[in-house]
C-alpha cells in the first residue's frame, strides 16, 4: 500500500513557514566528516530519507553518530570498518542512495581506497558520474568497474595535486574532487568548478577543519594539500528550493505567507525570477514576506517578446526550481517559455497539469510554453502520481490551488526531499491529508 496525499484545494493559506536545511548541502558536508578522526557537529540537518540513509550508512561504516537535538548530529569517524565496503549490506544501502557517491572522495583521501556500488536516485535522464571518476583519476587514482558485482573499486594510495578542467560544472563532482584533493600531496586547481552556495559552504567548512582552499565562490578553486584535518561545527544553509517553492505556492494560491530565515544573500537570482512572473515579495530582516495577490503578470522582454526562463549552472537559475516556475506561470497573466537545458525529461509531468486544465504547449523534452490563465479559470483536482522529487512539489502546489479534491500518489518521491511537508502546510491552513 503506497502513501498518498489527498488535497482539497482552492483555499488561500496564511502564516509563517521556516525552510528546512538544504538537502544538497547536507549530503556533501555529512560525507566530509570522513576526512577527520575528530568530532564534527552539524546542525540544521533536514529530517528526510536521503539524508537519514546517508547518516545510517556512516554508522554502519563505524562512524560514531550521536543525535544531540532534532536537527543536530555529532560524528566521530575515528575507526572505519574497511571490510564493510565489500559487503552485501553496503551494496544494498549504497546502491539505493544517490548521495552515496559523495563518500568516495573523502574515503580516497583518507584511506587511499574505496569501493562504491552503482548509485540509484531520481529518474531524470542520464545523470553521469564520469566527472567524479575522471577527477579522481587525474589526482592519481586507478579504478575499475566490476560488472559482475556492480562495484567501482578505486585505488588512491598516492594522490597528487594537479590541474583539473572539469568537463561539466557538476556540483557533486566538484565537491567530491575537492574532498579528495584536500589531503592530496601538492596543489590542485579545479577549473570550471561548480560554485553553488552549497559548495561554498563545504569549502568554508573544510577550511575551518584545516584545509587550504582559495577561490571559493568562483569557478577556479585552488587547493593546497594538507596532511591532516581536524573537527569543526557547521550549520547548513536553508534549502533554497523550498524557499522558491513557498514563494510560488503563495502566489498561486493567493496567500499571504512569510518565509522565515532565508539567508537572502545566498539566494542569487531566485527572488528576481519570481518577480519576473509578477510576484510581489519584500525582504523584512532575513524573512521574505509575500502579500496575498489576486493576480500577477509575467513581464515581457524590453522589445515585447515573450519572457524565457531557463536554467544554468550557478549563479544562473537552478534547474530544481524550473518545475515550480512552470506551475506558477499557469495562473499568471501572460505567457512564458520554460527552457530546461540541463536535464532531459524533467518536464514530463505537464500531462498531469493539462488534465487539471492548464494551458501548456510541450514543445520538446526541454521546452514548454505556458499560457497563463490569469486566475480566470481555476485548475480542477485530479488523481496523479509524482514522477520525481521536484515535480512532486510542483504538483502539490497545483493541487493546493485547484478547485476540488486531488490525490497525489508516490509521495515517497516528495518526502525524499521535503520534511513533514504535509504538517507544515497544514499549519498554513492547507487541507491536506495523508492516506
C-alpha positions, -999 to 999 in steps of 0.1 A, spaced: 0 0 0 17 32 -11 11 65 7 -7 94 -9 -17 129 -1 -54 140 -5 -57 177 -10 -88 199 -11 -76 229 -29 -87 264 -38 -83 280 -4 -58 308 4 -32 300 31 -18 323 57 11 323 82 48 317 86 69 288 74 105 281 80 125 263 53 144 231 62 182 228 60 195 223 24 193 187 13 221 190 -13 245 207 11 237 181 38 248 152 15 282 169 9 291 181 44 279 149 61 303 130 38 331 154 48 331 141 84 350 110 70 380 133 64 390 135 101 392 114 133 380 144 153 344 153 162 323 172 137 290 188 147 264 196 120 232 215 127 200 224 107 200 189 91 167 182 74 149 150 86 144 134 52 150 100 38 181 107 16 199 124 44 189 99 71 200 70 49 234 86 45 238 91 82 228 55 88 253 44 62 281 63 81 270 45 113 273 11 95 309 20 85 319 26 120 314 63 125 301 71 160 269 91 153 250 109 181 219 129 176 221 158 201 190 178 190 162 173 165 183 188 137 219 183 151 243 154 150 278 148 161 301 125 141 334 109 151 349 90 121 379 75 140 376 38 133 362 29 98 354 -7 91 371 -13 57 355 -47 52 321 -32 52 327 -18 17 328 -52 2 296 -64 20 261 -71 6 247 -47 31 268 -18 17 258 -28 -18 221 -27 -10 222 5 11 248 24 -10 231 14 -43 197 27 -31 211 61 -24 223 86 -50 242 106 -24 264 76 -15 287 86 -43 298 115 -21 316 93 4 341 82 -23 363 114 -23 367 115 15 375 78 17 401 80 -11 417 110 5 420 94 40 424 57 33 438 55 -2 410 32 -14 372 30 -18 345 9 -34 311 21 -44 281 3 -58 265 19 -89 242 46 -73 204 49 -77 182 80 -72 160 102 -93 149 92 -128 156 124 -147 175 114 -177 211 103 -178 230 118 -148 265 108 -155 291 101 -128 321 104 -152 331 138 -138 337 123 -104 358 95 -116 378 115 -142 387 139 -114 399 111 -91 419 96 -120 436 130 -126 446 131 -89 462 97 -94 435 72 -85 431 40 -105 396 25 -107 379 -4 -123 343 -12 -127 334 -48 -119 302 -57 -139 299 -90 -120 292 -75 -86 283 -39 -98 311 -22 -78 335 5 -87 368 -2 -70 392 27 -66 429 26 -55 442 60 -45 473 52 -23 492 80 -40 470 111 -46 489 141 -60 477 176 -67 472 185 -103 454 208 -128 418 196 -135 395 211 -161 360 197 -154 340 185 -184 309 199 -167 304 221 -137 289 193 -116 282 203 -80 286 168 -66 315 161 -89 333 193 -77 325 186 -41 338 150 -44 371 161 -61 376 189 -36 373 164 -7 398 140 -24 422 169 -31 424 185 4 446 156 17 465 150 -16 502 160 -19 508 193 -36 484 218 -52 452 211 -71 435 236 -93 399 229 -104 387 250 -133 350 251 -144 343 242 -108 307 245 -96 303 275 -73 268 269 -58 264 283 -22 263 246 -10 298 241 -24 310 274 -9 296 261 24 316 228 21 348 247 12 344 270 42 338 240 65 369 222 51 390 254 57 378 255 93 390 219 96 424 230 84 422 227 46 437 254 24 411 262 -3 411 295 -21 389 309 -49 357 300 -30 326 313 -48 344 314 -82 348 287 -109 385 283 -102 394 266 -70 430 262 -57 436 236 -31 469 232 -13 470 197 2 475 193 39 483 161 59 455 161 84 422 177 91 405 184 125 370 187 138 346 217 134 310 229 139 289 236 108 253 249 102 235 242 69 220 269 48 182 269 44 170 250 14 167 275 -15 145 250 -34 120 251 -5 121 288 -4 114 291 -41 86 265 -38 70 285 -10 72 318 -30 54 300 -59 29 284 -35 19 318 -20 14 334 -55 -5 306 -70 -29 302 -40 -33 340 -34 -19 336 1 -1 359 25 30 340 36 62 349 54 92 326 48 115 328 78 153 330 80 160 326 43 197 338 42 187 361 14 222 369 0 227 332 -8 195 330 -29 212 345 -60 187 353 -87 158 332 -73 138 361 -60 143 381 -92 130 352 -114 98 350 -93 95 388 -96 97 384 -134 65 364 -131 49 394 -115 50 381 -79 54 407 -52 78 399 -24 96 420 1 126 414 24 119 420 61 150 414 80 160 380 68 124 369 61 106 371 27 71 385 30 47 377 2 14 396 2 -19 380 -9 -21 387 -47 -53 384 -67 -32 383 -99 4 386 -111 15 395 -146 46 380 -164 70 406 -176 80 407 -213 115 414 -226 121 451 -234 113 446 -271 80 430 -261 89 394 -269 78 365 -247 98 360 -215 121 329 -215 131 314 -182 159 288 -184 183 271 -160 220 274 -159 248 264 -135 252 288 -106 250 318 -104 223 311 -131 188 299 -121 187 265 -106 171 237 -126 154 224 -94 130 254 -95 120 253 -131 92 229 -124 79 253 -98 81 283 -121 63 264 -148 34 256 -124 32 291 -110 31 305 -145 -2 286 -152 -22 312 -132 -2 343 -142 -13 368 -168 8 365 -200 29 337 -215 64 323 -207 87 298 -224 103 274 -199 136 260 -212 150 231 -192 185 229 -206 204 208 -180 182 177 -176 161 158 -201 126 145 -192 121 169 -163 91 184 -180 73 151 -184 48 159 -157 30 186 -177 4 160 -189 -10 160 -153 -12 198 -154 -30 196 -187 -55 172 -172 -61 199 -145 -69 225 -171 -36 243 -176 -27 258 -210 7 244 -218 24 235 -251 51 209 -246 75 218 -275 100 190 -269 117 173 -238 134 205 -229 109 233 -236 73 242 -227 53 273 -233 28 282 -206 -1 305 -215 -13 320 -182 -49 317 -172 -47 349 -150 -69 331 -124 -99 334 -148 -102 296 -147 -93 275 -117 -75 243 -121 -95 212 -113 -84 185 -88 -74 151 -103 -56 119 -92 -19 118 -102 15 102 -95 46 122 -87 75 112 -111 104 129 -93 111 149 -62 107 184 -77 78 177 -100 61 162 -69 61 195 -51 50 214 -82 20 191 -85 13 197 -48 13 234 -54 -10 229 -84 -34 208 -62 -35 233 -34 -46 260 -60 -71 237 -77 -108 235 -72 -119 203 -56 -100 172 -45 -67 160 -58 -48 128 -48 -11 125 -53 4 91 -52 41 81 -49 47 108 -23 78 89 -12 94 108 -41 84 141 -25 95 130 10 130 122 -2 135 159 -3 109 177 19 104 170 56 69 169 71 56 189 42 20 180 50 21 191 86 40 223 77 14 232 50 -14 223 74 0 250 98 -7 275 70 -43 263 67 -39 238 38 -64 209 37 -41 180 31 -44 145 45 -20 116 43 -36 82 35 
